[in-house]
Structures are given as structure tokens and as C-alpha cells.
Amino acid sequence: MSRNYSWTVKGGRALGPAPFFIAGIVNVTPDSFYDGGKNYDPQQAVEHGRLLAAQGADILDVGGESTRPFADPVSLEDELARVVPVISELSRDHVVSIDTVKSEVARVSVEAGAAIVNDVSAFTQDPVLLDVVADLKPGYVLMHSQGTPEEMQLSPSYDNVIEDILTFFEKSLERLVKSGLPENRIVLDPGIGFGKTLEHNLVILRRIDRFMELGFPIYMGLSNKSLWGKLLGLEADERQNATQAATAVLAARGVPIHRVHEVGLTSQTLKIVKEIGGDY
């Protein structure tokens, strides 16, 4: 029997119920690891977002600051200039999320039409972000990261990567709910590649069921990431098949939300899982 999930976002709108959701990546950046510069122009980004929606994206995840390892920070003014025109246009017809760690970018983006805040920092880089999320009540992606992009891959270490991340989620969830954000607004992202070695990432993926025990939908971002390069010796533009294989395995095990670059391929992958994946 398949599982159907719902995710409540800004304005009380419910996404689903459905077994799977696809978040299509719209990077309005010059330096993202996979597609930096391809959609740096706002109009190109809007057109790309519309294409991803036509290919099956349920959510368009717009970001104006690269979170790749060793990426340079972007000023508040530059990030707003990159994302707000894109969000304003795409949110007319689509569910849009803002990928940011800045409270002001989150606030302005939600006011411009974003329904979800995707925060790789779990409000640690800008504590005011917690207040913004509690006040505006968008959907919220709570992600684990060990450190900031500038230094997270220097020497990541854990006592026990699964238990450490579970503890982090439990403490962060308590703060979010106490602040006033309803539980049905929250999904959990274990943060593949964010302060993790290859083995850390593989352990997380093997034991993804442990995070499901917390009772929140899992949001997975592993599209074309460096773990596939380390595991298989692939360059960034050669990792699509690895991404789809991993997506199929995780979807069959119950992961409902998949943040990807290649939406059309992922839509096919998830349809196959839905039809023959068994008890997911």
C-alpha cells in the first residue's frame, strides 16, 4: 500500500496528498556547482522555472546564493535583486520556495509570493529567520548542516552521524514548534553533502528510515552532488543516472520529496516507483 503525504505551506495551502513531490531547482546564481550562470538572468530563470513545472515539478526552489562547498557569501542586496523578480513572476501560477539563510530574504520572498522557505542553516546563521518563519508560517525545510558552505567540508566529523543528526532535528523541531510554526508546515532534510564525508552521506542514505521515525516527511537533495563523483568517479555533468538510481531507491523506501535539476527524468523515475515499487 502506498503512502500519501501532505505538506501545508503559506496561506494554509496543502500540497498533496500524493506519494511524491518534485522540487525543481532554479539557481539564479553565477557559481552554483552544477548549473551556475545558466539561468542567472531573471527572465531566463523564469523561463527555466516554467519549463521545470511543465516537466512535472510541484515546487520551484529559487535560490540566489550558492551553497556549494567553499562558495563565497552574497550580500543581502544582491540576493534580493536576484530572487525577488523571479519569485514574483513564478508564484503567479506555481508553488515557489526560497532557498536562503537570510531572514530578510525569506521575509521579502514570502511577501512576494514564495510559499516555502528552504533553509540550509536551520536558522543558525541568522537567528531572526526563526521569528520570520514563525510569523509568516510558510512551509519550512529544516535541514542539517555541519558548518557554513565556506568551511563545512574541511573536516566534518561526528560521534555517530545518525544519532547526532537525530538529536539536532529533535532540538530544532522543539524550537520551531514552540515559536509557533505548526508541525504540518515542516519537512526534514538530512543535508547530503553539507558537512559530511562520502561515508557519512552513504550511512544517512542507507538508514534514511531512522529519520522517518520522527514523523515528518523527508526532503531529499542529492541531485548530481559530489558524493556520486567520489563514489563513481563522475564529473558533475555525468551524474544524472546516479541521481535517478538513488532517487528510485529512496522513493521506494518512503522518501516523498525530491529536489532535483532534471525534473523530467525524475518524474519518469517516480512514476515507475509508484507503479512497481511495492510497499513504499
Salt bridges, closest charged atoms under 4 A:
ASP31 OD2 - ARG68 NH2 3.87
ASP61 OD2 - ARG259 NE 2.72
GLU65 OE1 - LYS102 NZ 3.04
GLU79 OE1 - LYS102 NZ 2.59
GLU89 OE2 - ARG50 NH2 2.80
GLU89 OE2 - ARG92 NH1 3.50
ASP99 OD2 - ARG259 NH2 3.27
GLU104 OE2 - ARG107 NH2 2.32
GLU111 OE1 - ARG107 NH1 2.88
GLU163 OE2 - ARG210 NH1 2.82
GLU174 OE2 - LYS178 NZ 3.14
GLU199 OE2 - ARG206 NH1 3.05
ASP209 OD1 - ARG253 NH2 3.43
GLU213 OE1 - ARG210 NE 3.35
